[in-house]
Amino acid sequence: MRLLITGGAGFIGSNFVRYILKKYPDYQVMVLDALTYAGNRDNFEENIWQNPKFSFYHGNICDKEVVDSLMRDTDTVVHFAAETHVDRSILEAGTFIQTDVYGTYVLLEAARKYKVKRFVHISTDEVYGEAKSPTGENRPSLETDPLMPKSPYAASKAGADRLAFSYYTTYQLPVVISRCSNNYGPNQYPEKLIPLFITNALENEPLPVYGSGKNTRDWIHVLDHCAALDILLHSEGQDGEAFNIGGGQEFNILQISKTILKMLEKNESALQFVLDRPGHVMRHAVDTSKIKNVFGWQPKIDFDEGIKQTVDWYIKNESWWQKIKGKSIEYQEFTKKWYEERN
Ligand SMILES: NC(=O)c1ccc[n+]([C@@H]2O[C@H](COP(=O)([O-])OP(=O)(O)OC[C@H]3O[C@@H](n4cnc5c(N)ncnc54)[C@H](O)[C@@H]3O)[C@@H](O)[C@H]2O)c1
């Protein structure tokens, strides 16, 4: 298999690259990544750079020429590349629409032209908005629920999700779509909740909790997500289908914060309640019966164990996150701008 992995230098993408190269040593893996603030060459260990089956292309998915030149040599696409941070989308939505919607269009067009055999589109459970039935009953989202995204990030992902679907219905492009819940694990950029809280706690900085901290998310370890994507990548007969993926482990933000503080033996006085995020979703949760029934997929990593491993990873890899968090002007500027706008 000749795989084109977009956004492979980001959090989930780099975990997926590692997973695929280990499990399928014969596969050719090409990564296309623009190396935005969230993309990081350091997410690939030396043995990956040395692997003859791995190649890295620094480029933008919105660039038709670059995409075309790589798609020519590809039979399968796994499309992770996106702007991904909800807070940033509230400050500046334009780049989200450009990358997440237009960039997806560029990839779909090239995939159609070069007749790729499988296009795995990475969507998100954020596309559903609140986890509710169409009549307002509080329950995990189903694939058949209406898409009611509540942030510019979620809306641009919803656009890309349906655009990918339309390339199946219109052009029979063999697309399959994943809608996963909140991932956690190694190599996640430290502006996202779990790595932000771990690294702040390690630095004895406050942990900023939006609103009441009662908003809940369904947490999944990134390797469970990778295993589900592996199944979708090799699936047959499911063209055009969307699949929810989730850990089935719901915790609110306060519970997550307290777990992290306890693990690091820090005091709960580090919690700092801040003004709520506009459009903040109260509950994201997905019903994963479909992927379980069709493919027998189940998450394997228990949250207690997964979070312990993740905290350990951040303790052991301080130089990885310090380079981004402590020394990055970009990171400092984003944080400053965000807090200025929120106060
Ligand atoms: N993190 C989660 O909890 C989660 C949950 C469900 C779905 N997703 C989806 O999974 C995918 C990956 O998420 P992540 O958390 O790893 O994100 P991330 O922000 O860590 O990584 C995104 C990657 O995309 C690259 N990129 C951004 N714009 C690009 C462009 N124009 N051209 C090429 N590369 C570009 C970045 O450099 C980075 O390497 C996204 O599509 C996201 O919507 C994430």
The ligand as an SDF file (V2000), in Angstrom:
LIG
                    3D

 44 48  0  0  0  0  0  0  0  0999 V2000
   -7.3700   15.9110   18.8040 N   0  0  0  0  0  0  0  0  0  0  0  0
   -8.5910   15.4190   18.9190 C   0  0  0  0  0  0  0  0  0  0  0  0
   -9.0850   15.1880   20.0280 O   0  0  0  0  0  0  0  0  0  0  0  0
   -9.3950   15.0980   17.6870 C   0  0  0  0  0  0  0  0  0  0  0  0
  -10.5980   14.3970   17.8220 C   0  0  0  0  0  0  0  0  0  0  0  0
  -11.3160   14.0600   16.6750 C   0  0  0  0  0  0  0  0  0  0  0  0
  -10.8510   14.4110   15.4310 C   0  0  0  0  0  0  0  0  0  0  0  0
   -9.6900   15.1210   15.3250 N   0  0  0  0  0  0  0  0  0  0  0  0
   -9.2330   15.4640   13.9640 C   0  0  0  0  0  0  0  0  0  0  0  0
   -8.0280   14.7370   13.7580 O   0  0  0  0  0  0  0  0  0  0  0  0
   -7.1450   15.4660   12.8920 C   0  0  0  0  0  0  0  0  0  0  0  0
   -5.7990   15.6380   13.5550 C   0  0  0  0  0  0  0  0  0  0  0  0
   -5.9800   16.3140   14.8100 O   0  0  0  0  0  0  0  0  0  0  0  0
   -4.7390   16.6100   15.7520 P   0  0  0  0  0  0  0  0  0  0  0  0
   -5.2810   16.7810   17.1260 O   0  0  0  0  0  0  0  0  0  0  0  0
   -3.6610   15.6350   15.4960 O   0  0  0  0  0  0  0  0  0  0  0  0
   -4.3170   18.0320   15.2030 O   0  0  0  0  0  0  0  0  0  0  0  0
   -2.9440   18.8440   15.2950 P   0  0  0  0  0  0  0  0  0  0  0  0
   -3.3500   20.2710   15.3470 O   0  0  0  0  0  0  0  0  0  0  0  0
   -2.0730   18.2910   16.3710 O   0  0  0  0  0  0  0  0  0  0  0  0
   -2.2290   18.5310   13.9110 O   0  0  0  0  0  0  0  0  0  0  0  0
   -2.6600   19.0690   12.6850 C   0  0  0  0  0  0  0  0  0  0  0  0
   -1.5540   18.8480   11.6720 C   0  0  0  0  0  0  0  0  0  0  0  0
   -2.0060   19.3500   10.4040 O   0  0  0  0  0  0  0  0  0  0  0  0
   -0.9720   20.1350    9.8440 C   0  0  0  0  0  0  0  0  0  0  0  0
   -1.5940   21.1440    8.9610 N   0  0  0  0  0  0  0  0  0  0  0  0
   -2.3900   22.1890    9.3460 C   0  0  0  0  0  0  0  0  0  0  0  0
   -2.7450   22.8980    8.2720 N   0  0  0  0  0  0  0  0  0  0  0  0
   -2.1830   22.2910    7.1880 C   0  0  0  0  0  0  0  0  0  0  0  0
   -2.2000   22.5600    5.7930 C   0  0  0  0  0  0  0  0  0  0  0  0
   -2.8720   23.5940    5.2890 N   0  0  0  0  0  0  0  0  0  0  0  0
   -1.5300   21.7150    4.9700 N   0  0  0  0  0  0  0  0  0  0  0  0
   -0.8400   20.6580    5.4680 C   0  0  0  0  0  0  0  0  0  0  0  0
   -0.7730   20.3700    6.7830 N   0  0  0  0  0  0  0  0  0  0  0  0
   -1.4520   21.1700    7.6290 C   0  0  0  0  0  0  0  0  0  0  0  0
   -0.2570   20.7560   11.0150 C   0  0  0  0  0  0  0  0  0  0  0  0
    1.0450   21.2060   10.6840 O   0  0  0  0  0  0  0  0  0  0  0  0
   -0.2620   19.6050   12.0150 C   0  0  0  0  0  0  0  0  0  0  0  0
    0.8450   18.7680   11.8140 O   0  0  0  0  0  0  0  0  0  0  0  0
   -7.8620   16.7800   12.5890 C   0  0  0  0  0  0  0  0  0  0  0  0
   -8.5060   16.6590   11.3580 O   0  0  0  0  0  0  0  0  0  0  0  0
   -8.8660   16.9180   13.7180 C   0  0  0  0  0  0  0  0  0  0  0  0
   -9.9970   17.6680   13.3180 O   0  0  0  0  0  0  0  0  0  0  0  0
   -8.9580   15.4740   16.4140 C   0  0  0  0  0  0  0  0  0  0  0  0
  1  2  1  0
  2  3  2  0
  2  4  1  0
  4  5  1  0
  4 44  2  0
  5  6  2  0
  6  7  1  0
  7  8  2  0
  8  9  1  0
  8 44  1  0
  9 10  1  0
  9 42  1  0
 10 11  1  0
 11 12  1  0
 11 40  1  0
 12 13  1  0
 13 14  1  0
 14 15  2  0
 14 16  1  0
 14 17  1  0
 17 18  1  0
 18 19  2  0
 18 20  1  0
 18 21  1  0
 21 22  1  0
 22 23  1  0
 23 24  1  0
 23 38  1  0
 24 25  1  0
 25 26  1  0
 25 36  1  0
 26 27  1  0
 26 35  1  0
 27 28  2  0
 28 29  1  0
 29 30  1  0
 29 35  2  0
 30 31  1  0
 30 32  2  0
 32 33  1  0
 33 34  2  0
 34 35  1  0
 36 37  1  0
 36 38  1  0
 38 39  1  0
 40 41  1  0
 40 42  1  0
 42 43  1  0
M  CHG  2   8   1  16  -1
M  END
$$$$
